[in-house]
Amino acid sequence: MVGWYLKNTVLHKWQKNMLYVAALASVAIMIALTIYLSIKRGKFAREVYDIWGLFGFILSIGVFEFVKSHLATYQPSPKVQLALQKVASTSLGVYVIHEFFIYFAERKLHIADSSLKHMFILPIIVWLASTALVLIIHKIPLLNKIV
């Protein structure tokens, strides 16, 4: 509902600025609370650094509004447009299979979920691998019809 509202509503400049400040504050709070709770508990505290919590929600709507406001007039070249369309067509497939890559990295490659690799490098690698696999599946006629 919030996504629909933000897509169909033009916010005033002061509202956007408040949203951007709230998004930046959310990032700072998530990082600070994660560090504080991790030190206090002696192990990585993952629950604050989460996209499903309040701070992740505020960050998400801030990013959405920023992209909507700043890329509204962006007109990519035909090649970039084609590449963006291909990548955009993978979003559902990436959503469905990305957990398998995370599971593989955590269990088989022994990448701890509290490591910096897991937080900063793994998301990029998982997205790239998931996107590549979905694009490959799209090229296989039988699998493309199933997926």
C-alpha positions in Angstrom: 0.0 0.0 0.0 2.8 2.4 0.8 4.5 1.6 -2.5 1.3 2.4 -4.4 0.8 5.6 -2.4 4.4 6.8 -3.0 4.1 5.9 -6.7 0.9 7.9 -7.1 1.6 10.9 -4.9 3.9 13.8 -5.4 5.5 14.7 -2.1 6.4 18.3 -1.3 10.1 19.1 -1.1 10.0 19.3 2.7 8.3 15.9 2.9 11.0 14.4 0.7 13.7 16.0 2.8 12.2 14.6 6.0 11.9 11.2 4.4 15.6 11.3 3.3 16.7 12.3 6.8 14.6 9.6 8.3 16.1 7.0 5.9 19.7 8.1 6.7 18.8 8.1 10.4 17.4 4.6 10.0 20.7 3.4 8.5 22.7 5.0 11.3 20.4 3.5 13.9 20.5 0.0 12.3 24.3 0.1 12.2 24.7 1.6 15.7 22.2 -0.8 17.4 23.7 -3.8 15.6 27.2 -2.9 16.8 26.0 -2.1 20.3 23.9 -5.3 20.7 26.6 -7.4 19.1 29.2 -6.2 21.6 26.8 -6.5 24.5 25.8 -10.1 23.6 29.2 -11.2 22.5 27.8 -12.4 19.2 26.3 -10.9 16.0 22.9 -9.4 16.7 21.1 -9.6 13.4 17.6 -8.6 14.2 18.1 -4.8 14.0 20.0 -4.9 10.7 17.0 -6.3 8.9 14.9 -5.0 5.9 11.7 -6.3 7.5 11.9 -4.1 10.6 10.8 -0.5 11.0 14.3 1.0 10.1 14.5 -1.2 7.0 11.0 -0.1 6.0 11.9 3.6 6.4 15.1 3.1 4.4 13.2 1.3 1.6 10.6 4.0 1.2 13.4 6.7 1.3 15.3 4.9 -1.4 12.1 4.5 -3.5 11.2 8.1 -3.3 14.8 9.2 -4.0 15.0 7.1 -7.2 11.5 8.2 -8.2 12.3 11.8 -7.8 15.8 11.8 -9.3 15.3 9.3 -12.2 11.9 10.4 -13.4 13.3 12.1 -16.5 16.2 9.6 -17.1 16.0 8.4 -20.6 18.5 5.5 -21.2 20.0 4.7 -24.5 18.4 1.8 -26.4 21.2 -0.6 -25.4 20.9 0.4 -21.7 17.1 0.2 -22.0 17.4 -3.4 -23.3 19.8 -4.4 -20.6 17.5 -2.9 -17.9 14.5 -4.7 -19.3 16.4 -8.0 -19.2 17.5 -7.5 -15.7 14.0 -6.3 -14.6 12.5 -9.4 -16.1 14.5 -11.5 -13.6 13.2 -10.0 -10.4 10.7 -12.7 -9.6 13.1 -15.5 -10.4 15.8 -13.9 -8.4 13.4 -13.5 -5.5 12.5 -17.2 -5.7 16.1 -18.7 -6.0 18.3 -16.3 -4.1 17.9 -18.2 -0.8 19.5 -21.2 -2.4 22.7 -19.2 -3.1 22.7 -17.8 0.4 22.2 -21.3 1.9 25.1 -22.6 -0.3 27.4 -19.8 0.8 26.5 -20.2 4.5 26.5 -24.0 4.7 28.9 -25.2 2.0 31.3 -22.3 1.8 31.1 -21.7 5.6 30.5 -17.9 5.3 29.3 -16.9 8.7 26.2 -14.7 8.7 28.0 -12.3 11.1 31.0 -11.7 8.8 31.6 -8.6 6.8 31.7 -10.8 3.7 28.2 -11.9 4.4 26.9 -8.4 4.9 28.7 -6.5 2.1 30.0 -8.9 -0.6 27.5 -11.9 -0.5 24.5 -9.8 -1.5 26.2 -8.6 -4.6 27.4 -12.1 -5.5 24.0 -13.7 -4.7 22.2 -11.1 -6.9 24.7 -11.6 -9.8 24.5 -15.4 -9.6 20.7 -15.4 -9.3 20.3 -13.0 -12.1 22.7 -15.0 -14.3 20.8 -18.3 -13.6 17.4 -16.7 -14.3 18.7 -15.3 -17.6 20.0 -18.7 -18.5 16.7 -20.3 -17.6 14.9 -17.7 -19.8 17.0 -19.0 -22.8 16.0 -22.6 -22.4 12.5 -23.0 -24.1 11.1 -25.7 -21.8 12.4 -24.2 -18.6 11.2 -20.7 -19.7 7.6 -22.0 -20.1 7.7 -23.6 -16.6 9.2 -20.6 -15.0 
